[in-house]
Amino acid sequence: HGAAEDGVAASCSQLEETARSSMRIASAPPFQLIAAFSATTAALAFFSTLIRRRCRQRLAANTAEPFCIQRVVRACLLRAPAYSFPPRFTHRGEFPILLDANENPHGPPIDDQSLPITALQLERYPDPRQQELKQCIATLRGCHPSCIFIGNGSDEVIDLLIRLVCVPGKDQILVCSPTYAMYSVFASINDVGVVDVPLTDDGDFQLRVDELCQKLTKTVKLIFLCSPGNPTSRLLQRRDVEAVAAKATGALVVVDEAYIDFA
């Protein structure tokens, strides 16, 4: 960036020096030389400013701002206080029955107490942080439990993601048809626009990376990439997904792998 501006400044300085030399040798009255020199200097200064501005614009266009989750999440949600669960909801074995939460003090409505289902303590609230479940999933997938989010099916997670980053009536999601229909359904429910960049029509159903990247505007806040695809059953190329993620620094890229165990 600095080198480009220095080069522009050096070129303009050379032009100014050439103009001054030419005027010194010109055979014209002094007042005409002064007027010509002033006009030339002003023109060179104008073009110098213009060239520097163009250089800055091109450099800014080619330099993507790094992804920052705080820039993507809606500001109103960042300001909202986090809900804190009372300790008694997280250690149910150490606390008495929560009558104020409508827990059943008589146990599950099952006569045969020898059935395995009675050990689940369904008459009590489960851990709202799902710590044991997250640990099991993290062990299966090889990640940390803090990376796990539990939802009532993927539909709830899709709905929450749209509400997390998209301002109703303003922002958009991007999908690649043919794909899972609920992306667009929940976008419509939340008054969020949908940008569709269809998959390739060669039977392989892959991403059109260049066309997709051209659709990345400031209002596109969420990109859903379904892999394996529903209904295509095709895995998306990893390099294409990475290329989209690298370009979409102002949006959240979601790779929906609901059917990954069948791939």
Disulfide bonds with the S-S distance in Angstrom:
none
